[in-house]
Amino acid sequence: MAFIHEDFLLGTKTARRLYHNYAEAEPIFDYHCHISPKDIAQNRQFKNLFEIWLEGDHYKWRAMRSNGVNERFCTGNATPEEKFKAWAATVPHTLRNPLYHWTHLELKRYFGITDLLNESTADKIWKQANAQLATPAFTTQGILKKLNVKVVCTTDDPVDNLEYHKAFEKVGHPTRMLPAFRPDKALTVNQPEGFNKWVGQLAAAANVDINNFSAFLSAVNKRHEFFHAQGCRLSDHGMNHCFADFCSEATAAAVFDKARKNAVVSEKEYTQFASFMMLFFGHLDAKRGWTKQLHLGALRNNNIRLLTQLGPDTGFDSIGDFPQTQTLAAYLNKLDSDNLLPKTVIYNLNPADNCAFATMIGNFQDGTIPGKIQYGSGWWFLDQKEGMEWQMNALSNLGLLSRFIGMITDSRSFMSYPRHEYFRRTLCNLMGRDIEDGLVPNDEKIVGPMIRNICYANAKNYMAFPGVSDAAPAKKPAKKKK
């Protein structure tokens, strides 16, 4: 039997029945990723397996470095084929790392390749995959259609003009590509040089003369409004932890003025300014009916030497152990007290915070929207089988798994869509085992729709994106499993 077979990760008969009958055929609703809007709009044709699979993939680079592979074969000047072969030689050493599962699931789903990737199979797989990549089915738009991706939300700076989203909208493709508003740079008054450069870009994008804090807020609001007009209904923030050192607008304005003069901003001033801005962003999201995402807990850029040499997002981030719950509670409570708490998805990177986050969402459910505050899927270092199970077990024990809005790719790679399948198999395996252990009723009229909803419909209904919320998910006839 091939390593990746139809019942991969499905350890019971019930798990197999649930997956094949209720999860397998559901479309993909990818509401958080980092793939390139330009690549989608321009229908990029990848030249080889390196370009689609290894280019920019810091997960693989971390494994290769751990295996003693020289940086030349990760981010350096080696040829694409040399880099691929260095990865192929590393793959056998990734056993029990999710990369081993992802690698072979991706080769199978995209190219029908069932060989295990290693040094001896590298040449054959390189040629087989490259031959298929040259066909129309493997352009970026072809891949989205092939994998049945109904929605993809990119991650976009407020100063972006969204030209590629506009261009793709005119193509008439069955996938909707929508922007997500990521204003992290608006908080960086503690880095005045970069902050002022960004403020200049914001001024140009909003066509506003930013000569004071009030004008700055006006420009941010105009960009939020612009994104809304392009179909955006989703914001996103990546932070160590929430900010909850609330201050007056006058105090925030004074900090802004210091940064604009390239003066040093203290840690206290930085947290006050960031707290004010995060409330402002929350108010904008609530005003326009958006969903807010809070990605919390990454300790970034730990290796300064290699950060200086290679730049950010090259594989030198890790799980942080920041205190989370008090500031998160204070932030959500402040928005709720102002009656301006938007739909919110919170993601933690440290598994020690799982139960705290799973209980936090219950504090701010108000009966207006099912699952208004969501505990997001296993993210980054936790988007593997065990991390997904930890997250779903915490949510099941302390909240409502049935209202969960499911998986995201959080990826820069067009080869990452089988992560949704990986999640669905893990979900069905978890539920199938519970049924066979007598912990959940063996009643598919209850469990089947729950599985289907977690895979697609919950996210579709929760996000309520224009032109998407009423779309019916595709179904195929159920398979009968013994």
N, C-alpha and C positions, 0 to 999 in steps of 0.2 A: 504494500500500500504506500502511495506517495505520502510524504510528510504532511503536506497541505491537502487534505481530502475534505469531502463534503461535511463530515462530522467533526472537523478539527475543533478542539476545545469543548466539545459537547459530550460530557461524561456520562449522561444517562439517556434512556429512551425518551423520557419526557422533555429533557433539554433539547434533544434533536427535533422532536415534534414542534415544540414552541418556536425554535429558530426557523425551521423550514416553512412552517405554516403562517407565522405572524411577523417575523422580523426581516427575513431575507429579502423580500421584495420591496420593502419600504424605500422611498426615495431618501436622498441625503439633504438635510437642512443644516448647512455648515455656517453657523452664525458667528464664528470667530476663527480667522486664519490670517496668515501673513503672505499669501501668494500675491504675485504681481498683477495689478489691474492692467498694466501695459501688455503683459504677456497674453492675457485673456483677450483684450480688445484687438490686438494685432494677430491673434491666432497663431502664436509662436509654434514653429516646427522645430523640435529638438534635434540636434545633429547626431547625438549619440547618448548612450546610457549614462555617461557622466553628467551631461547637462541637465537631464531630467531628474537624476537620482542623487548625485553627490554634490552638485553645485550649491553651495550655501548651507549644507546640512551639518550643523555643528554636533548633532547627536553622533553621527558617524565619525567626525573628526575626533571627538573625545575618545571613542573606542579605539581608533587607530593610534592615537598618541599613547594610550594606555598599553597598546600592543608593541610599542617601540618603533612605530613608523615615523620616519622623518617628516618634518613639517612641509618639506617640498612636495610630498604626495597628498597633503591635506589642503593647504591654502597656497602652496608655492607654485613653481613654474614647471612642474612635471607635466607631461602630456595628458590629455583626458584618459587615454587608454592606460597609461602608467598609474594614474590615480585610481582608476577602476580596479586594476589588478592588485593594487595595494589594499584596497577595501576587500576584494575577494579573498585575499590571504588572511585578512583579519576576521572574517565572518565565522570560521569554525571556532574561534576563541571567544565568541559572544554567546555561547550556549548558556542558557538561563537568563540572559539579558533580553529584554523585549525586542532588541534589534534583530535577533535571530528569527523570531516569529515574524516581525514586520517584513524583513528582507524576503522571506520565502512566500509570504502571503502576497506581497506586491508583485513579485516575479510571476506568480501564478495568475493573479487577477488581471494584470495588464498584458502579459505576453503568453500565457498558457505554459510557462516554463515550470517544470516540476523537479528538475535537477537541483541538488543542493549546491549552493555556491561555495566554491573553494578554489584553490590555485589550479587544480586539474580541470575544472569545468569553466574557468573564467573565459577562455578564448571562445568556446562554443556559445556561452550565454551572451557575451559581448556581441557576437555576430548575429545571433538570433534576434536579440532585442533591437539592435540597430536597424536591421532590415525592416522590422515592423514600425519603428519610429519614423521611417521615411514615408509611411503611408498616411493618407488624409485622416484616418481614424485616430491618429496619435498627435494631432495638433492639440493645443490647449482646449479649444472649443470642442474638438472631437472627444477628448478625454472626459470633459464635463458631461457630455451627452451619454457616452459609453457607461459611465459610473452612475448615471441617473441622479445627478446633483441638481436639485431644484433651486436652491438658494446658496450663494456664497457671499459672505460679508468680509470684505477686505478691512485692513486697518490703516486709517488715513489721518494725516496731520490736518488740522484746521486750515492751514494755508494752501493745501492742495486744491488745484482747480477742478479735479474730478473729470478731466477731459476723457479719460479712458472709460469711465463709467458711462458717460454720455454717448461715446462712440459705440460701445457694446450694446447699449439699449436699442440702437437703431438696427442692429444685426437681425433681431427677431429670433434669437436663440432661446430654446426652452428653459435655460438656466437664467435666473435673475442674479445679477451682480450688483450688490448694494454696498455703499460705503459705511464705515463705522468711525465715529468722531473720536480721535485719540489726542487730547490736548495736554499731554504730559509736559511738553516744553513750556507751557504757560506757567508752570510752578517754579521754574528753575532760577529764581532771583538770587539764589546762592551761587550761581555761575553767571555773573553779569555779562561777560563777553558773549557767550552763547545765547543768553536770554535776549540781549539787545539785538543781536543779529536776527533772531526769530521774530521779535517785535517789529522789526523793519519789514520782514516778509509778511507778517500779519497785516500791517498797515497797507501794504500794496494790494494784498488780496481783498481786503475789505474796503479799500478806497477811503480810508479814514486817516486823518492826520493825528497820530497818537502822541499828543503833547502833554497828556496827564492821565491819571488812572481812570477817570470816567470815560475818556475816549478809548482806552484799552478795553474796558468792559463792553463798550458799545461795539468795538470791532469784533470781539469774541462772539457777541450775540449775533452780529450780522453773518459771521461764518457759520454759526449753528443754524441760523435761518436758511442760509444757502444750502447747507447739507440736507436740511429737511426738504427743501424743494427738489432735491435730486433723489428723494426716496429714503434717505437715511432716517432710521428710527432707533438707533443704537449708539451709545457712547461706550468708551472703554478707557480704563485708567490702570496703569501698571505702577504700583507703589510698594515700598517696603512694608508699610502699614498705613492705616487711615490717619488722617490729620484731624485733631479735635481741639486745637488751641484757638478757640474762636475769638475773633476780635472785631472791632468796628471797621467800617469802611475807611474812616479817616486813618486808622492805624495801618491798614493794608496799603492805603495810598502813600503813606510816608515810606513804607518799605519799598514800594514800587519806585518812588522817586530816587531813593538811594541806589537801587540797582541800575536805574537809567543813567546815573552819574558814575557808574562803574565803581561805586563804593562797596566796601565789604559789608555783607549782610550777615548778621549773627544767626546762630542756630535758632534762637527764640524767634527772631523776626521772620526767618524762613518758615517755621512751622505755623506762625500766625498767618502769614500771607497764603501759604498753601491751604490752610483750613478755610480761610475766607473764599478762596477760589473754588475749592471743592464744593462748598455750599452754593456758590453761584452756578456752578455746572449742574448741580442737582436741581436747582430751581429751573434752569433752562430745560432740562430733560423732562421734569414734571409738567412744565408749561406746554410742551409740544408732544406729550404722550410717548416719550421715548423709554427705552430700557437702558439702565446703567449697568455696566460690568466693572467689578473691582477685582483685579488680579493682585493678590497680596502675598508677600513673603519671599520674594527672590532676593538673594544676596548676589549682586551683580559685579562683574569686572574685578574678580579677586586677584588675578595675576596681572599686576601692573606692567611688568616687562612685556608680556605678550599682548596685552591690551594696546600698549603704545605701538607695538610692531604691527599688529594685525587689525586693530579696531574692535568695536563692540560686536556682540552677537556672533562670536567665533568660537564659543565653547568654554568660557571661563566663569560661568555663573553657577550658583549652587543654591541649595535650600538654606534659607535664613531662619534664625530662631528669635525673631522679633516678637515682643509682646503685641498681641493683636486685639484681644476681645474688648478691653475697656475703650479704646479709641474707636473701634468699629461700632460698638454700641452707642457711644456718644454721638458719632457722626449720623448714624441712622436715626437716632432719637431726635436730634436737632432738626433734621429734615421732616420727620414725622410730626414734631411739635408745631412746625410751621405749616403743616398740612400740605407739604410739597415733597413727600417721599415718592420717587418714581418706582416703577418696577425695577428690581435690582437683582443681579446675579453676583454672588460672592464666591471667589475661588481662593483656596488656600494652597500653599506649596509645601508647608510643613505638615506631615500627617499627624503630628502631635496635636494639631488644632482641629482635627476632623470633627470631634464631638462638640467642641465649642462652636464651630461654624454651623453645624447641623442644628444646634439648639438656638443659635442667634436668630436664624431666619424666623423661627416661631414667635419671637417677640414682636415682630412687625407685620405679621399677617393681619389684615384688617377686614377680611370678608368681602372685599370688593372684586377681587380677581383671584381665581384659583392659583395658588402658588405664587402670589405676587412677589415675595422675596424668595429667591432660589438659591440653593446650595449647588454651585456649579460642579461640573464633572471633574474627575481626576485630571489635573493639569500639569503639563510640562514633565517634571520628573515622576509624576504620579499617574501619567496616562498609560500605564501598563496594567496587566491583568490584576495583580494584587492591589495596586493603588486604586483601580476602579472598584474592586470589591470592597475595599476599606470605605471608600466614599459612599457607595450604595448601602452598605451595612449601617453606617452611621445615619444616613438619611432615613433608612427604613425604620431603625429603632427609635428615632427621635423626631421624625416628621412624616411626610407622605411621599413614598417612592412613586406612587401612581401619578403624581403631579410633576415629576422630574422632567426637565426639558432636554435631557440626553447629552450626546457627545458632540465635541468640537474637534477639528483637526489641529488647531493652533500651530500650523505648519507653514513653511515656505516652499514646500515641495509639492509638485503635481502628482507625485507618487504616493501621497499620504492618505488618499481617500479610503483604502482598506482599513484604516484605523476605526472607521465607523463600523465596519463588519466585525472587527476584533472586539469592540465594545459590545455589539449586539450578541455575539456568541458568549461573551462573558456574562452578560445580563441573563441570557436564557439558561446558561449553565447554572447560575446561581438560583434562579427560580425553579428550574427543573429538579435540582437536588432538594430544595425545600419541599416541593410537592411529593417527591418519592419518600422523603423522611416524615411526611405527614404534618409538616408545619404550615402548609398552604393547601387549601382545598384543591382537589384534582378536578377542577371545573374550568374548562377552557372558555366558557362564556364570561367568566370573570377575568381570568389571567391573560387570555389571548388579546383582547382589546387593550389591556394595560401594557403589554409588551409592545404592541403596535403603536400606541400613543407615545411611549417613551422614545421610540425610535424616530418618530417624525411628527405626528399630529400635535403633541404637546407644545413643541417649539413653534410650529406653524401658527397655532392658535394664540400662544402667549405673546409672540413678537408682533403679530398682526401687521405684517409689512404690507404696504399698498401693492395690490395686484398679485398677492401671494396668499393671503389669509383664507381666501375662499377656494383655493385650488384643491382639488381632490387628489390624494396620493394614488399613485399607480398600484394596482394589485395584479398578481398573477395567480392562477389556480393553485390551491394548496396541495402540497405533496402528502401522500399517505406514507407514514413511517411505521415500520414494524416495531 
